[in-house]
C-alpha cells in the first residue's frame, strides 16, 4: 500500500557513534531461518535485500553474531564488503545460542570478548563502530540488576581498539545511569512503540543529552482491539498499520532511530516508505489514544 514517494532522507539524520546517519535504518535479524536460527531459505534473496537497503540510502544496519548464529554477519559481509564509508554497522553481544536455537545469557568477560572477536571476523572488520550490550537478567524485559562488570569488559575492549562506541539493550534507566559512570553511552535499544511506552521519560532524557534511542518491535504488545484501531487509522490515510507505527516513532522524538527488518524486497519498500509519511495532528491524537484501549 505504498502510494507515496520513498525518500528516507525526509526523516532527517542523527549522530550515532561518529557518523551522521539517516533515521530510517535496517535490522538484519530476519535474514536467517525460522526463529532467527539457521540459514535463510534463499541466501541470494537475503543478499539482494541488503544491496537494495544500501541503494535506497540506508546507512545504519543493526545486526548481531548470535543471529543464526554467525549467518547474518556472514551474509552482510558477502553482500556489502568492502563497506561504504558512510555505513554504520551496530552489533550486539551478551547472548549466545544453544544447538537447538535457544537464547542463553553470555555476560562473562570471556563470553563478551569472544563475541567481539566473532563479530569482527564474520563482518570482516578491524574495529566495530558501535556494540550494544544486551542485558539478560530477564531476557524478555528490562530488569534491575548490576551491569558494571560487563561495562568494564567493553571499556577494556574499546581501549584495545576493538570497538569504538558502547550502547545498551534491554535495560532500565537505572542501568543506563550505572553504565554512564564508566563510559559515554551512544545508544539505547529497548522495546518501545505506540502501546509499550514505559521508556517515555528515558527517551526524553536521552534526547536532551543527544543520545540515540533505537526501539524494536514497533507492533509488539498490541491487543486485538488496539491492532484493529491502528489498522482503521492507517486506512484513513492510505497507509499500512506498520507504516503508521513507524512514522509515529519518527515523529515521537528526533533521537529515535528505526531498524525495521524484513527478508522481502516488497516489505522493505513498504517499511522505508514510512520515512516519507507525515502524520497530521488529528492522526497523532487518534494514535495517542490507543494505549488506553483494552
Backbone bond lengths (Angstrom), bond angles and torsions (degrees), N, CA, C in turn:
res aa  C-N    CA-C-N  psi(-1)  N-CA   C-N-CA  omega(-1)  CA-C   N-CA-C  phi
1 X - - - 1.459 - - 1.524 111.18 -
2 X 1.328 116.16 32.10 1.459 120.09 -179.96 1.521 109.63 -84.09
3 X 1.317 116.74 98.79 1.457 121.23 -177.75 1.521 111.66 -114.67
4 X 1.328 116.91 22.17 1.449 121.21 176.04 1.517 107.85 -134.46
5 X 1.320 116.50 156.54 1.451 120.28 -175.13 1.532 111.49 -63.71
6 X 1.320 115.08 144.48 1.451 120.29 177.57 1.523 109.10 -93.20
7 X 1.307 116.09 112.47 1.457 122.15 177.08 1.519 107.59 -144.18
8 X 1.326 116.57 94.31 1.458 118.96 -174.22 1.526 112.11 -67.39
9 X 1.339 117.12 -15.87 1.459 119.76 -179.61 1.536 111.90 -69.34
10 X 1.338 117.06 -18.66 1.458 119.80 179.62 1.530 112.21 -63.37
11 X 1.315 116.35 -24.49 1.466 119.96 -179.56 1.524 112.46 -79.81
12 X 1.329 117.70 -7.15 1.449 120.80 177.99 1.521 113.14 83.84
13 X 1.324 115.40 -172.93 1.458 122.07 -176.76 1.529 110.45 -129.15
14 X 1.324 114.97 168.12 1.463 121.05 176.64 1.523 107.27 -152.96
15 X 1.329 116.15 149.23 1.459 120.22 179.68 1.518 109.70 -83.09
16 X 1.326 115.86 124.30 1.462 122.16 173.69 1.524 107.18 -131.44
17 X 1.316 115.84 126.20 1.447 118.07 -171.94 1.513 109.26 65.37
18 X 1.294 116.30 -122.78 1.465 121.16 179.91 1.525 111.81 -111.21
19 X 1.332 117.09 10.72 1.458 119.20 -172.73 1.525 111.74 -123.90
20 X 1.326 115.15 146.79 1.464 121.56 171.18 1.520 107.10 -87.61
21 X 1.334 116.12 116.51 1.451 119.47 -174.71 1.519 110.96 -119.06
22 X 1.328 115.75 152.31 1.458 120.67 174.11 1.526 109.15 -66.42
23 X 1.335 116.35 139.62 1.460 120.01 -173.97 1.535 112.45 -70.01
24 X 1.302 117.91 -20.46 1.454 120.76 173.31 1.522 108.94 -91.53
25 X 1.323 116.11 108.64 1.451 121.75 179.68 1.518 111.44 -110.76
26 X 1.323 115.19 -157.18 1.464 120.42 -176.81 1.523 109.32 -144.79
27 X 1.326 116.39 132.69 1.454 122.53 174.52 1.514 110.45 -101.22
28 X 1.332 117.11 126.28 1.466 121.86 -170.89 1.523 113.81 -91.62
29 X 1.313 118.29 5.36 1.458 121.43 -172.18 1.522 113.51 -57.07
30 X 1.335 117.70 -33.36 1.459 120.30 -173.95 1.533 114.01 -81.51
31 X 1.315 117.73 3.51 1.462 120.42 179.85 1.529 111.36 -86.60
32 X 1.331 115.60 42.68 1.461 121.57 179.08 1.522 108.17 -136.01
33 X 1.324 114.93 -168.00 1.453 120.37 171.73 1.517 110.66 -79.65
34 X 1.332 117.79 -172.13 1.466 122.17 -179.99 1.535 111.77 -57.53
35 X 1.335 115.42 143.30 1.469 122.55 177.80 1.527 112.17 62.00
36 X 1.329 115.69 29.85 1.473 122.06 176.78 1.530 110.65 58.35
37 X 1.329 116.14 38.73 1.464 121.35 -175.66 1.522 109.70 -140.05
38 X 1.318 115.35 135.00 1.453 119.98 178.38 1.524 112.26 80.12
39 X 1.322 116.73 178.12 1.463 121.62 -175.66 1.525 112.02 -75.42
40 X 1.339 116.86 155.84 1.462 119.81 175.56 1.523 110.82 -69.97
41 X 1.299 116.09 159.94 1.460 121.03 178.00 1.519 110.51 -62.25
42 X 1.333 116.62 -36.09 1.465 121.41 -176.97 1.529 108.15 -136.35
43 X 1.320 116.80 98.31 1.462 120.92 -177.44 1.532 111.27 -64.88
44 X 1.317 117.14 -37.85 1.460 120.38 179.44 1.524 111.16 -62.60
45 X 1.339 116.54 -36.80 1.464 120.07 177.22 1.522 110.67 -65.63
46 X 1.338 116.90 -38.23 1.461 120.48 178.01 1.527 110.62 -63.33
47 X 1.312 116.13 -41.63 1.466 120.46 177.46 1.530 110.10 -62.41
48 X 1.322 116.58 -41.48 1.473 120.82 -179.80 1.521 111.63 -63.55
49 X 1.331 116.90 -39.56 1.462 120.11 178.22 1.525 110.35 -61.50
50 X 1.318 117.44 -45.22 1.463 120.38 -179.62 1.531 111.69 -63.48
51 X 1.301 116.97 -40.42 1.464 119.56 177.94 1.529 110.78 -64.70
52 X 1.339 117.32 -38.37 1.459 121.02 177.54 1.527 110.59 -66.33
53 X 1.329 116.27 -39.39 1.465 120.64 177.00 1.532 110.42 -52.61
54 X 1.321 116.23 -49.11 1.469 120.68 -178.44 1.523 110.74 -67.16
55 X 1.329 117.16 -41.00 1.461 119.89 -177.99 1.529 112.13 -65.37
56 X 1.334 116.89 -24.79 1.466 121.43 178.45 1.529 112.86 -83.86
57 X 1.318 116.95 -1.12 1.456 119.85 176.06 1.513 115.09 98.51
58 X 1.326 117.61 2.48 1.459 120.26 177.10 1.529 108.71 -68.99
59 X 1.328 116.97 131.83 1.466 120.10 178.12 1.532 112.39 -131.46
60 X 1.338 115.14 26.48 1.470 122.18 176.84 1.521 107.56 -139.80
61 X 1.325 116.56 112.01 1.462 122.12 178.10 1.525 108.67 -117.31
62 X 1.328 115.74 128.64 1.458 122.07 177.70 1.527 108.92 -101.18
63 X 1.324 116.53 132.56 1.450 120.70 -176.74 1.522 110.42 -149.20
64 X 1.319 116.86 -175.01 1.462 123.66 169.41 1.520 108.46 -166.32
65 X 1.315 115.51 150.24 1.462 118.46 178.45 1.521 112.19 -76.01
66 X 1.351 117.94 -11.54 1.468 118.12 174.38 1.520 112.27 -87.13
67 X 1.341 118.33 4.27 1.458 121.16 169.79 1.532 107.33 -82.36
68 X 1.296 116.09 108.80 1.461 120.22 -179.72 1.520 113.72 126.64
69 X 1.333 121.05 -63.43 1.468 127.95 -6.56 1.527 112.24 -73.64
70 X 1.308 115.56 162.48 1.466 126.60 176.10 1.529 113.39 73.86
71 X 1.324 117.43 -26.22 1.471 120.50 -167.95 1.524 112.23 -65.02
72 X 1.322 117.97 -45.80 1.467 119.70 -176.27 1.528 110.64 -62.08
73 X 1.319 117.18 -45.27 1.467 118.95 179.73 1.530 111.58 -63.15
74 X 1.319 116.84 -36.64 1.459 119.81 177.21 1.527 111.34 -64.80
75 X 1.341 116.97 -38.22 1.466 120.80 178.49 1.523 110.30 -69.17
76 X 1.339 117.16 -40.59 1.466 120.39 177.11 1.528 110.14 -58.93
77 X 1.316 115.96 -43.96 1.472 119.09 179.06 1.526 110.78 -63.97
78 X 1.321 117.26 -44.52 1.461 120.83 179.34 1.522 111.79 -59.73
79 X 1.335 116.25 -41.11 1.463 120.53 -174.38 1.521 113.23 -79.20
80 X 1.338 117.80 -35.01 1.463 119.23 -164.17 1.525 115.64 -124.15
81 X 1.327 118.72 -12.73 1.465 120.41 -178.43 1.523 110.59 -79.12
82 X 1.344 118.64 134.07 1.475 128.90 1.16 1.528 111.25 -71.49
83 X 1.300 116.06 138.91 1.452 121.29 -170.65 1.523 112.61 -77.41
84 X 1.351 116.59 146.48 1.465 119.59 173.49 1.529 110.50 -57.79
85 X 1.314 116.98 146.56 1.466 121.20 -176.73 1.526 112.41 -60.84
86 X 1.346 116.36 -29.95 1.464 118.95 -175.51 1.523 113.03 -90.66
87 X 1.338 117.52 1.65 1.464 120.13 -177.00 1.522 110.82 -82.27
88 X 1.330 115.62 130.54 1.459 122.53 174.89 1.523 108.50 -108.55
89 X 1.327 116.56 119.58 1.460 121.89 175.94 1.530 107.62 -105.56
90 X 1.328 115.52 120.14 1.464 121.92 178.83 1.525 108.27 -108.37
91 X 1.318 116.58 130.15 1.456 119.97 -179.55 1.524 110.46 -123.44
92 X 1.327 116.16 174.92 1.467 122.14 -177.73 1.514 110.26 -132.06
93 X 1.335 114.94 149.43 1.459 121.74 172.25 1.523 107.80 -132.82
94 X 1.329 115.65 169.64 1.456 120.13 179.09 1.514 114.04 114.37
95 X 1.339 116.24 -0.68 1.461 122.24 -177.78 1.527 108.29 -137.75
96 X 1.339 115.79 148.16 1.460 120.54 169.42 1.524 108.13 -137.44
97 X 1.328 116.37 168.86 1.456 121.74 -176.90 1.520 110.42 -114.43
98 X 1.342 115.93 144.74 1.456 118.17 171.77 1.531 109.34 -88.40
99 X 1.324 117.15 -178.33 1.471 119.06 -173.09 1.518 113.44 -75.30
100 X 1.335 117.39 -2.64 1.459 121.52 174.86 1.531 112.39 -109.27
101 X 1.328 116.56 4.53 1.457 120.75 178.70 1.508 114.15 94.13
102 X 1.340 117.85 5.21 1.456 120.27 178.30 1.523 111.41 -66.22
103 X 1.344 115.77 155.48 1.468 122.40 -178.31 1.528 108.16 -102.50
104 X 1.323 117.00 119.69 1.451 122.15 -175.76 1.529 110.64 -121.35
105 X 1.321 117.86 144.69 1.467 119.57 175.06 1.523 110.68 -62.47
106 X 1.329 116.25 142.45 1.466 122.72 175.57 1.523 107.12 -140.81
107 X 1.323 115.86 71.25 1.453 122.40 -168.37 1.528 114.09 -106.90
108 X 1.326 118.56 -2.39 1.458 120.13 179.77 1.528 109.94 -72.99
109 X 1.323 115.90 162.00 1.464 120.03 177.28 1.525 111.16 -58.68
110 X 1.327 116.22 -38.97 1.467 120.56 178.88 1.525 110.92 -64.80
111 X 1.340 116.70 -44.32 1.466 120.72 -179.80 1.524 111.03 -63.73
112 X 1.331 116.83 -45.17 1.464 120.88 -177.82 1.524 110.52 -65.53
113 X 1.319 116.48 -42.57 1.465 120.05 179.66 1.534 110.92 -63.52
114 X 1.327 116.38 -43.59 1.468 119.84 177.61 1.524 110.88 -61.14
115 X 1.338 116.60 -41.53 1.464 120.32 -179.37 1.529 111.40 -63.30
116 X 1.323 117.12 -38.86 1.467 120.12 177.66 1.525 109.96 -62.00
117 X 1.308 117.44 -45.65 1.468 120.20 -179.95 1.529 111.53 -66.91
118 X 1.328 118.14 -35.41 1.465 120.97 175.86 1.521 110.66 -62.84
119 X 1.338 116.77 -45.38 1.463 120.55 178.69 1.522 111.47 -61.81
120 X 1.314 116.70 -44.15 1.467 120.21 -179.99 1.523 110.61 -60.70
121 X 1.312 116.46 -46.68 1.472 120.76 -177.48 1.523 111.35 -64.67
122 X 1.321 116.59 -48.46 1.461 119.14 -173.20 1.522 113.26 -76.29
123 X 1.321 117.13 -25.20 1.470 119.83 174.75 1.522 111.96 -87.51
124 X 1.314 117.21 -15.43 1.460 120.51 -178.51 1.512 112.74 73.25
125 X 1.342 116.74 43.01 1.458 122.67 -177.76 1.519 110.91 -121.48
126 X 1.333 115.08 156.01 1.461 121.27 174.17 1.524 111.40 -92.81
127 X 1.334 115.83 -24.80 1.461 121.26 179.85 1.522 107.92 -150.80
128 X 1.331 116.32 143.87 1.464 121.81 -178.83 1.525 109.97 -95.30
129 X 1.331 116.82 131.40 1.462 121.20 -176.71 1.525 112.21 -61.53
130 X 1.333 116.71 -55.19 1.466 121.91 -178.44 1.526 108.09 -138.94
131 X 1.325 116.27 132.22 1.464 121.82 176.88 1.526 108.20 -122.85
132 X 1.331 115.90 122.15 1.461 121.40 175.44 1.518 109.74 -93.39
133 X 1.314 116.02 131.62 1.459 120.45 169.58 1.517 108.27 -83.35
134 X 1.326 116.73 115.71 1.459 121.70 174.37 1.528 107.71 -85.84
135 X 1.332 116.19 109.31 1.458 120.79 -178.04 1.523 108.91 -79.11
136 X 1.344 116.15 134.62 1.465 120.99 -172.05 1.530 112.50 -123.01
137 X 1.332 117.38 32.22 1.465 119.12 174.30 1.525 109.23 -59.27
138 X 1.322 116.35 -48.71 1.463 123.42 165.99 1.521 105.64 -128.20
139 X 1.335 119.07 113.56 1.463 120.87 -175.14 1.524 113.93 -59.91
140 X 1.338 117.47 -22.50 1.464 120.41 -172.29 1.518 114.56 -91.03
141 X 1.332 117.62 -16.17 1.466 119.66 -175.91 1.522 109.93 -163.34
142 X 1.338 117.78 156.57 1.459 120.18 174.93 1.526 110.82 -59.75
143 X 1.305 116.27 132.84 1.458 122.50 -176.93 1.519 108.87 -139.43
144 X 1.328 116.82 134.85 1.451 120.38 -177.56 1.527 111.56 -61.40
145 X 1.321 114.48 144.82 1.456 121.90 178.43 1.516 109.02 162.30
146 X 1.326 117.91 154.98 1.468 120.57 -176.57 1.522 113.11 -68.76
147 X 1.338 115.80 142.61 1.464 121.13 176.58 1.524 111.61 -129.41
148 X 1.326 117.23 9.38 1.459 120.71 -177.38 1.529 113.45 -57.45
149 X 1.344 120.60 -44.08 1.471 118.80 -179.90 1.527 113.04 -57.79
150 X 1.338 116.84 -41.56 1.459 120.18 179.66 1.536 111.23 -65.74
151 X 1.328 116.00 -41.20 1.460 119.97 179.87 1.528 110.42 -63.65
152 X 1.323 117.14 -43.18 1.464 120.10 179.61 1.529 111.05 -62.15
153 X 1.332 116.71 -35.02 1.468 119.78 176.86 1.522 110.51 -64.06
154 X 1.328 116.52 -44.75 1.468 119.83 179.72 1.523 111.62 -66.35
155 X 1.316 117.53 -37.59 1.468 120.56 176.98 1.529 109.97 -61.33
156 X 1.325 116.38 -42.40 1.470 120.11 177.97 1.531 111.34 -61.92
157 X 1.319 116.81 -42.55 1.467 120.75 178.90 1.528 111.03 -66.10
158 X 1.322 116.54 -33.69 1.467 119.16 174.98 1.526 110.62 -66.97
159 X 1.323 117.02 -41.21 1.460 120.49 178.05 1.528 111.23 -62.23
160 X 1.333 116.46 -27.16 1.470 120.99 177.66 1.524 112.15 -82.38
161 X 1.342 116.61 -4.49 1.458 120.96 177.53 1.506 114.90 85.98
162 X 1.338 118.10 8.96 1.464 120.56 -177.44 1.522 112.44 -83.60
163 X 1.317 117.76 -24.07 1.465 122.47 175.28 1.527 108.53 -135.99
164 X 1.338 114.96 158.92 1.460 119.59 -178.08 1.531 112.71 -108.15
165 X 1.334 116.89 -39.55 1.456 120.53 -175.67 1.524 110.04 -139.19
166 X 1.333 115.61 152.66 1.457 122.31 -174.43 1.524 110.07 -118.84
167 X 1.334 115.56 134.81 1.459 122.11 174.47 1.514 110.02 -128.97
168 X 1.341 115.87 179.75 1.456 122.03 -177.15 1.513 110.00 -135.02
169 X 1.333 115.94 150.71 1.459 121.19 177.21 1.525 109.53 -140.22
170 X 1.342 115.17 143.62 1.467 122.07 179.30 1.530 110.66 62.11
171 X 1.337 115.70 50.90 1.462 121.06 -173.68 1.520 112.01 -126.07
172 X 1.335 114.13 159.46 1.456 122.22 173.57 1.529 109.44 -92.35
173 X 1.314 115.46 166.82 1.468 119.86 176.85 1.527 110.50 -61.26
174 X 1.313 116.95 -39.90 1.462 119.77 179.19 1.523 111.13 -61.35
175 X 1.317 117.67 -38.71 1.469 120.23 178.55 1.525 111.62 -68.48
176 X 1.331 116.80 -34.01 1.470 119.60 174.55 1.518 109.43 -59.57
177 X 1.331 116.18 -48.16 1.462 120.39 -179.25 1.527 111.29 -64.82
178 X 1.320 117.46 -36.33 1.469 121.21 176.85 1.525 110.50 -60.87
179 X 1.326 116.14 -47.57 1.466 120.35 -179.39 1.523 111.81 -63.46
180 X 1.326 116.31 -36.26 1.469 120.46 -177.76 1.523 113.09 -68.00
181 X 1.316 117.62 -12.65 1.459 120.11 174.12 1.526 111.57 -70.87
182 X 1.347 116.56 -18.41 1.455 120.81 -175.08 1.523 113.53 -115.94
183 X 1.322 116.79 -20.18 1.462 118.86 -175.82 1.520 110.30 -164.47
184 X 1.318 115.26 157.48 1.463 119.42 169.52 1.527 108.50 -69.31
185 X 1.324 116.23 141.22 1.465 121.83 177.82 1.530 108.05 -108.34
186 X 1.334 116.12 125.97 1.461 121.04 -174.71 1.520 113.55 -85.62
187 X 1.343 117.42 -30.43 1.461 119.64 -177.16 1.521 110.20 -161.46
188 X 1.330 114.08 156.01 1.456 122.25 173.84 1.518 107.46 -121.00
189 X 1.335 116.82 133.80 1.458 121.99 -179.93 1.531 108.51 -123.06
190 X 1.335 115.51 105.66 1.457 122.35 -177.38 1.518 110.70 -134.34
191 X 1.326 115.49 168.50 1.462 121.71 173.93 1.522 108.87 -76.10
192 X 1.337 115.11 120.91 1.467 120.34 -179.54 1.521 108.68 -157.96
193 X 1.332 116.26 138.10 1.463 121.00 175.51 1.532 110.01 -164.86
194 X 1.305 116.32 -168.00 1.466 122.05 -179.94 1.523 113.38 -51.13
195 X 1.323 117.01 -36.09 1.461 122.41 -175.05 1.523 111.63 -99.73
196 X 1.303 115.65 -42.05 1.465 122.54 -174.82 1.527 107.85 -90.97
197 X 1.356 117.51 89.13 1.458 121.00 -167.25 1.531 113.50 -120.30
198 X 1.317 116.46 29.74 1.458 119.66 179.77 1.525 113.10 -62.49
199 X 1.331 117.42 -22.53 1.462 120.71 -176.39 1.528 113.49 -94.83
200 X 1.318 118.74 16.28 1.469 120.05 -178.51 1.528 111.86 -52.65
201 X 1.321 117.12 -51.69 1.468 120.11 -177.99 1.523 111.41 -65.39
202 X 1.343 117.05 -38.97 1.457 120.30 179.56 1.524 110.94 -63.34
203 X 1.329 116.99 -42.01 1.469 120.02 178.93 1.519 110.89 -58.77
204 X 1.322 116.49 -44.45 1.462 120.08 -179.69 1.527 111.26 -65.35
205 X 1.328 116.79 -40.04 1.469 120.27 177.60 1.525 110.47 -62.35
206 X 1.325 115.96 -46.14 1.462 119.85 179.52 1.517 111.58 -62.97
207 X 1.323 116.52 -41.48 1.463 119.68 179.12 1.522 111.21 -59.91
208 X 1.322 116.05 -41.43 1.471 120.16 179.16 1.523 111.55 -63.08
209 X 1.339 116.11 -23.56 1.464 120.82 -179.34 1.526 112.81 -106.81
210 X 1.344 116.52 13.42 1.468 122.86 175.24 1.530 112.04 59.82
211 X 1.344 115.57 41.09 1.464 121.77 178.35 1.526 108.56 -113.10
212 X 1.308 116.68 134.00 1.463 121.90 -176.52 1.521 111.48 -73.01
213 X 1.327 114.54 147.14 1.465 122.08 173.35 1.521 107.07 -124.48
214 X 1.339 116.00 126.56 1.467 121.31 -174.21 1.527 108.49 -119.49
215 X 1.331 118.38 99.37 1.464 120.29 -178.11 1.521 111.98 -80.01
216 X 1.337 115.60 147.43 1.456 118.98 171.81 1.524 109.68 -122.15
217 X 1.320 116.70 167.97 1.464 124.50 -174.60 1.538 111.70 55.74
218 X 1.338 118.41 65.34 1.472 120.46 -177.78 1.521 113.66 -62.93
219 X 1.348 118.48 -18.58 1.463 121.16 176.04 1.528 111.20 -118.85
220 X 1.302 118.06 12.88 1.455 121.09 -177.52 1.513 113.08 -78.22
221 X 1.339 116.29 134.89 1.456 121.16 176.65 1.508 115.61 90.57
222 X 1.329 118.06 8.10 1.463 121.58 178.76 1.530 110.06 -77.90
223 X 1.328 116.17 140.45 1.464 120.47 170.26 1.525 108.75 -79.44
224 X 1.337 118.43 162.98 1.471 119.66 176.33 1.530 112.41 -55.46
225 X 1.328 117.41 -40.43 1.473 120.24 179.57 1.525 110.14 -64.18
226 X 1.318 117.53 -43.84 1.458 120.54 179.46 1.524 111.41 -64.68
227 X 1.324 116.48 -39.68 1.467 120.08 178.36 1.521 111.10 -64.76
228 X 1.327 116.86 -41.68 1.466 120.52 178.14 1.527 111.09 -63.21
229 X 1.322 116.45 -41.86 1.461 120.29 179.89 1.525 110.91 -64.75
230 X 1.319 116.98 -41.01 1.459 120.96 178.61 1.521 110.30 -63.53
231 X 1.318 117.25 -42.70 1.464 120.90 179.16 1.519 111.39 -61.28
232 X 1.328 117.11 -41.24 1.467 120.87 178.45 1.529 111.72 -63.52
233 X 1.326 116.10 -43.14 1.471 119.85 178.19 1.520 109.99 -63.15
234 X 1.329 116.87 -41.92 1.462 120.66 -179.18 1.529 111.12 -62.83
235 X 1.327 116.44 -41.11 1.468 119.56 179.87 1.517 111.34 -62.82
236 X 1.319 117.42 -32.70 1.469 121.40 179.79 1.524 111.71 -61.32
237 X 1.332 116.45 -29.34 1.473 119.50 -178.26 1.535 111.36 -112.66
238 X 1.346 115.07 16.45 1.463 121.31 174.84 1.529 112.32 58.84
239 X 1.317 115.03 46.33 1.453 121.31 177.72 1.526 108.46 -134.23
240 X 1.320 116.69 173.78 1.454 120.40 175.67 1.528 109.49 -92.79
241 X 1.323 115.67 161.49 1.462 120.22 177.74 1.532 110.28 -59.57
242 X 1.307 116.46 -40.60 1.463 120.40 -178.79 1.529 110.85 -63.99
243 X 1.335 116.56 -42.29 1.462 119.92 178.54 1.517 111.27 -62.34
244 X 1.317 116.73 -42.20 1.466 120.39 -179.27 1.526 110.26 -65.89
245 X 1.336 116.98 -42.46 1.463 120.25 179.08 1.526 110.98 -61.53
246 X 1.330 116.76 -39.67 1.460 120.46 177.89 1.522 111.52 -69.45
247 X 1.326 117.00 -43.04 1.463 120.88 179.58 1.525 111.03 -62.61
248 X 1.337 116.70 -38.37 1.465 120.02 177.97 1.524 110.32 -60.93
249 X 1.326 116.65 -42.41 1.460 120.36 178.89 1.527 111.19 -61.99
250 X 1.318 117.14 -42.16 1.461 120.37 179.60 1.523 111.73 -63.11
251 X 1.325 116.74 -33.89 1.458 120.04 -179.59 1.525 112.29 -87.28
252 X 1.326 117.24 -11.63 1.466 120.76 -179.04 1.527 111.48 -65.89
253 X 1.328 117.84 -43.72 1.464 121.02 -178.50 1.519 109.12 -162.55
254 X 1.338 118.33 142.15 1.473 120.30 -175.87 1.516 114.46 -69.11
255 X 1.333 118.28 -13.64 1.467 119.68 178.90 1.523 112.90 -91.13
256 X 1.337 117.35 1.25 1.464 120.44 178.19 1.527 110.09 -81.47
257 X 1.328 115.36 125.44 1.464 123.09 177.07 1.520 108.13 -114.27
258 X 1.321 117.07 136.68 1.458 121.12 -175.32 1.521 111.71 -104.26
259 X 1.339 115.01 145.87 1.472 120.78 178.42 1.532 110.26 -135.93
260 X 1.348 118.44 53.98 1.467 118.70 177.86 1.525 109.82 -62.52
261 X 1.320 114.94 141.34 1.459 119.00 -177.80 1.518 112.15 -120.27
262 X 1.315 115.32 153.50 1.456 122.04 176.33 1.522 108.51 -165.27
263 X 1.328 115.78 157.98 1.469 120.72 172.69 1.524 110.82 -107.32
264 X 1.341 116.24 8.33 1.467 122.26 -176.19 1.526 110.47 -112.53
265 X 1.328 116.07 132.74 1.462 120.08 178.15 1.526 111.88 -63.01
266 X 1.341 117.23 -40.22 1.464 119.36 -179.11 1.526 111.03 -68.15
267 X 1.323 117.77 -40.87 1.465 120.41 177.57 1.526 110.50 -66.44
268 X 1.322 116.59 -34.58 1.460 119.96 176.56 1.530 110.60 -59.34
269 X 1.330 116.65 -45.69 1.461 120.05 178.99 1.526 111.28 -60.78
270 X 1.329 116.78 -41.70 1.464 120.65 179.04 1.527 111.19 -63.62
271 X 1.327 116.51 -42.55 1.461 119.97 179.12 1.525 111.58 -62.45
272 X 1.330 116.16 -48.05 1.457 120.25 -177.04 1.529 111.73 -64.55
273 X 1.324 116.44 -29.52 1.460 120.17 179.87 1.520 112.23 -62.70
274 X 1.328 117.75 -22.55 1.465 120.57 179.78 1.526 111.78 -60.83
275 X 1.322 117.38 -25.22 1.465 120.62 179.07 1.520 112.08 -66.05
276 X 1.332 116.50 -22.13 1.461 121.41 -179.31 1.523 112.33 -97.50
277 X 1.322 117.36 -1.39 1.461 121.59 -175.53 1.525 110.21 -91.05
278 X 1.304 116.79 113.69 1.460 121.34 179.11 1.522 109.23 -101.22
279 X 1.305 116.80 122.75 1.463 122.81 -178.74 1.528 109.48 -92.80
280 X 1.343 116.33 127.04 1.461 118.75 179.53 1.530 110.61 -78.33
281 X 1.326 115.59 174.35 1.467 120.49 -174.85 1.519 112.17 -61.86
282 X 1.333 116.67 -37.83 1.458 120.00 -179.36 1.537 110.88 -65.19
283 X 1.328 115.49 -43.45 1.463 119.17 179.35 1.524 110.66 -66.12
284 X 1.320 116.69 -41.85 1.469 120.01 178.30 1.521 110.80 -60.96
285 X 1.320 116.38 -40.21 1.467 119.84 179.30 1.534 110.77 -63.44
286 X 1.325 116.12 -41.80 1.473 119.68 177.40 1.537 110.42 -62.18
287 X 1.314 116.35 -43.94 1.462 120.14 -177.81 1.524 111.80 -65.36
288 X 1.319 116.39 -35.51 1.459 119.44 -177.56 1.518 113.08 -72.40
289 X 1.328 117.69 -8.50 1.460 119.95 176.13 1.535 111.70 -89.07
290 X 1.328 117.72 -10.84 1.462 120.28 -174.18 1.526 112.47 -63.72
291 X 1.324 116.52 -33.94 1.457 119.39 -177.31 1.519 112.85 -63.74
292 X 1.334 117.04 -22.47 1.469 120.85 -178.76 1.516 112.44 -89.97
293 X 1.338 118.14 -7.72 1.458 121.47 179.96 1.528 109.64 -80.29
294 X 1.314 115.45 145.41 1.469 120.29 -178.78 1.524 110.46 -72.62
